[in-house]
Amino acid sequence: MTPLVEMRDISIAFGGVKAVDNVSVDLHAGEVVGLLGHNGAGKSTLIKILSGAYPKDSGEIRINGEAVEIHNPRDARALNIETIYQTLALADNLEAASNLFLGRELTTAFGFVDDDAMEAETRKIMGRLNPNFQKFKDPVKALSGGQRQSVAIARAVYFNAKILIMDEPTAALGPQETKMVAELIGELKKQGIGIFLISHDIHDVMDLCDRVSVMKNGQLVGTEKVEDVTDDEILAMIILGKRPKRT
């Protein structure tokens, strides 16, 4: 099958230092690919090229087999690429529906904000993603970490994300909250959404991802199927830059 995303020989330098050096990764529909590496390994920079935050210096990006140019986040959104940053970018004082439609509010025929329609749509998308979510009237600052993550994911999916970039989605979450996020990711996979998941946590990656791509010093160490590698082999890739030896 043609991958949803192909990033081929991507490079970018800042002040003469190559932050990403000739890196190639891909992502298929309904797949989660984890990006691992120490701080400064280049994983966040690589993904910011896909999200439109940085323009690449060289290389090629293909979406559904077609070469594309991504100059800014608007270009990325037009290609159904959505990013959920660790900060989640939610307005704490607003409830779920207002956050879901922030900047893209539904209006009545008379041009007024249609709160009822926005809540109805929010209940519909939450029913698909997280049926246990009930706090539709509460400001999001009153929600748990996992529930806040649900709102951020629902916003991306409602606006037709086909490619989702998730930055440390379980950071600072407890076991129950982490389980909720894992269930959300499972639901997104079923809907054919491809996910790049940036993480520092090997256990996260082993639990949530189908494949893992490890970066070190701006270069790709390698990409492995999660089922084919151990935690120690992944650690060796991160720390030593060595791929597992296969007999």
N, C-alpha and C positions, 0 to 999 in steps of 0.2 A: 504493500500500500504506500501511496505517496505520503510522506510525513506532513503534518500540519505546519511545522516550522523546520526549516533547515538554515542553520547559520554556518557559513562556509568560510574558513580562513579569515576570521574576523580579527582585526588589529586596531588598537587605539593607543596613542601615546600622549602623555602629559609632561610638558617640559623636557622632552627627549627620553623620558622613561616609558617603556612599553608596559602599560597596565594590562593589556590583553594582547597576546602575541600569537597570531595565526591559529586561532581556536575554532574548531568545528564541533557543533553539537546539533542534535535534532530531537524532535518531539512528535509523537503520533497522537491521534485522537484517542481519548479515553485512557491516556497514559500519564503517570506522574514521574518526572525525571528530577532527581535531587541534585542540587549543585552544592558541593562541599569544598571546604578549603579554609585555611587560616585567614584571619584578617589580612587584607592586602593581597590575597591570592588572585583576585581579579574576577571572582564570581559575580559580585554585585555590579561591577562595571560592565561585564558582558551582558547582563540582563537589562541594564539601563540603556544599552544600545538598542535592544529589542523594544523597550518601552518608550523609546523616543527621547529619553532624558539626555543622551549623548549621541552625537553623530559619529559613526565609525570612520576610521581613516581608510581602511581597505577591507576587502572581503565582500561577500554576497549574502543577502537574506532572501529566502524563498518562503512564501506562504502558500500552502496547497500547490506546491510545484511551480509557482510563478514568482519571478524575481520582483522584489519591491524595494522602494526607497522609504526609509522612515527617518524623517528630519526632526519630528517633534511628537509630543504625546497625542496630538490631534490625529496625526497620520497613523499612529499605533491603534488608536480607538477605532478609526475608520476600517482597520483591518481586523476588528473584533479582538484586539489584544487589550486586556485590562490588568492593572497592577494593584495588588493589595499590600501596601507597605506595613511594616511592623507597627507604625503609629496608628494605622487604620483610617486616618483622616476623617474621623467622625465628629460631628458637632455635638458636644456633650449635653447641651441644654435642650436638644430636640429629640423627639421620639423617633422610633424606627422608620415610620413612613416618610417623615420630613427628611431624614438622612438618606433614605433610598432615592428620593427624587431631588436632592439638594442641587440647585442650579438647573434642574430639568423638570420643574414642577408641572403637574397636570393642571389645566385650567378649565373653567366652565365656558359656556358659549359667550358669557359676558366678560371673560378675561380675568375672573377672580380665581385664586388658587382653590382647587377642588380637593379639600382635605378628605372627604368621604371616598372619592375615587382612588386617591393615593393609598388610603388605608386598606381598601378592598384589594387593590393590586398587591400590596405588601403582604396581606394575609394569604393571598393565592400563592405567591412565590415562596413564602415561608412554609406553607403547607407542603410544598414539594421538597424543600431543602431540610427543614427542621420542624417537623410537625409538633414537637413539644414546646415550641416557642409561643408564649402567651402574653408577654409584656409589651403589648402594642401601644399602650398609653403612657408608659414610663419614659422619662428622658434616658438616653443611652448611658449616661454616667451612672445610672442606678443598676445597669445590667452587669452580669458577670463577664469575665474575659471571653469565654466561649460564646456567649450570646452576642457580644459585640462583634466577634469574628463572623458570626452568622449574618449580622446586618451588613457588614462590609462585603461578604461573599454574595449575598442576595442582590445587592446593588449592582455588582459586576455582572451577575448572571441575567438579571432583568434586562440589562442593556446589551444583551446578546454576545457576551464574551464567549469566544470559542477557544481562546488561548489565555490562560490565567497565570500570572506571575505572583507567587506568594512568598513574602519575605518573613522568615522565622514565624510561621503561623502559630506555633505552640509555645513561643517564648513566654515565660512567667505564668504559664497555666498549670493548674494542678492536674492530677491523674484523670478526674472525671471530665474536666474541661477539655483536656487533650483528647480523650475518647470521643467527645462531641465533635471536635474538629476532624478527627479521623473519619467519623461517620459522614460528615459533610463532604469531605474529599471523596469518599466512596460513592456518594450520590452524584457528585459532579462527573466522576469517571463514567458512571452508567449513562450519563447524558451526552457522552462523547467529547467532553471538554478535556483539552490537554493542559497539564499543569507543570510549570517549572517551579520547583520548591527550593528556595535558598535556606540553608540551615547550617548551624554549627554542630548540631546534635546528631551523632551517628545513629542513635536509637530511633530518633524521629525518622530518619531516612530509611532505615531498615524496616520500620513498621509501615510507613506511608507510601514509599516509592517503588516503582517497577525497575527503574534503572538509576544508577548514580554516576554523575560525571564529576571527577575530582580535579581541581585546579591548584597549581602551586607556582608562585612567582610569575603570574600572568599567562602561564602555559597550561594546556590540558595534559594531565598525567594519563588519563584514560577514562573510558566509560565502560561500566560493567553492569550486568543484570544483578539485581540485589540477591536473587536466589542462588547465584553462583559464587558469592563471596562471603567471607566472614567479617565480623567487626574488626578483627586484627589486620586483615588484608586491606580493608578500607583505611585504617589508621596508618598503615605503612605507605599507602598512596599519599595521604595527607602530609605526613611528617617527612618521609624519605623520598617521596616522588617516585616510588617503585610500583609498577603494576604486578599483580599476582602472577606467579609462574604456574603455567598449566602443563600438566604431563600429557 
